[in-house]
Amino acid sequence: MNLMSLRPADEDDIESMVRIEKSVHPSPWNAQHFLEELNKSFSTLWVYTDDETDSLVYGYICFWEMDKELQILNVAVDPQKKRQGLGHGLVQKVISYGIKNQLKRIFLNVRKSNDPAIALYQKCQFQITHVRKNFYSHSEDAYEMEVRLDGGERVPEVPVSRKIH
Ligand SMILES: CC(C)(COP(=O)(O)OP(=O)(O)OC[C@H]1O[C@@H](n2cnc3c(N)ncnc32)[C@H](O)[C@@H]1OP(=O)(O)O)[C@@H](O)C(=O)NCCC(=O)NCCS
């Protein structure tokens, strides 16, 4: 595997991120959406790129920081680079950032049908705390998942039975 590093995204990465978006998400972000995230003071966008050229984007993660909490808005890995630990690396970096900055919790919403992402978050100690009915278009429900960083009281986990392949 090529060596890669994580760095803040910039406008030159947008084209690659849009290409990955189209191949992995049912409702992909477009270039304008990425540009807006780059310009929001509370939004952070990190990319994994190859060390040789620093321009090949293999994966990215976007999160918002507000009121001592982080919300992960998007995480995606190039389909050709899946199952090599990149997704885990991206989420763990955000958790490390949250711990370093003494934040209270990290949360996100994920499609109920998105087994790979749910398994990734569970591997990173996230728990399902709520079911959000019809959260997505076409009436798909979401799970809200969170990981506490402050030792604060956890919302009881929602019991769900799911089969992971
Ligand atoms: C979800 C996603 C980011 C995972 O990225 P990845 O780099 O392939 O994941 P990793 O290799 O780091 O896997 C970490 C863990 O996640 C889980 N996982 C990842 N892909 C999985 C799959 N297809 N099936 C089951 N579990 C999976 C496993 O627990 C895995 O640990 P293991 O390899 O030790 O079994 C990637 O599949 C993706 O880009 N999906 C499309 C975009 C998306 O759905 N994003 C989430 C929106 S909320």
The ligand as an ORCA input file, in Angstrom:
! r2SCAN-3c Opt
* xyz 0 1
  C     -17.947      3.038      5.883
  C     -16.571      3.237      5.243
  C     -16.093      4.669      5.491
  C     -15.590      2.262      5.907
  O     -14.292      2.543      5.406
  P     -13.155      1.433      5.311
  O     -11.853      2.126      5.121
  O     -13.510      0.405      4.303
  O     -13.232      0.762      6.756
  P     -12.036      0.088      7.560
  O     -11.207     -0.764      6.653
  O     -11.333      1.109      8.357
  O     -12.870     -0.887      8.525
  C     -12.967     -0.657      9.927
  C     -14.085     -1.531     10.471
  O     -15.344     -1.127      9.936
  C     -16.175     -2.275      9.747
  N     -16.439     -2.446      8.313
  C     -15.946     -1.702      7.294
  N     -16.467     -2.122      6.113
  C     -17.300     -3.142      6.406
  C     -18.144     -3.994      5.617
  N     -18.221     -3.867      4.286
  N     -18.875     -4.930      6.254
  C     -18.822     -5.073      7.595
  N     -18.033     -4.307      8.402
  C     -17.289     -3.352      7.810
  C     -15.392     -3.447     10.301
  O     -15.686     -3.551     11.673
  C     -13.968     -2.969     10.106
  O     -13.059     -3.603     10.973
  P     -12.311     -4.978     10.485
  O     -11.701     -4.664      9.151
  O     -11.319     -5.202     11.564
  O     -13.391     -6.001     10.389
  C     -16.602      2.918      3.727
  O     -17.229      1.678      3.551
  C     -17.344      3.960      2.882
  O     -16.749      4.902      2.371
  N     -18.661      3.772      2.741
  C     -19.474      4.691      1.912
  C     -19.689      6.025      2.592
  C     -20.471      5.884      3.874
  O     -21.425      5.109      3.965
  N     -20.083      6.657      4.890
  C     -20.727      6.681      6.172
  C     -21.825      7.674      6.143
  S     -22.556      7.862      7.762
*
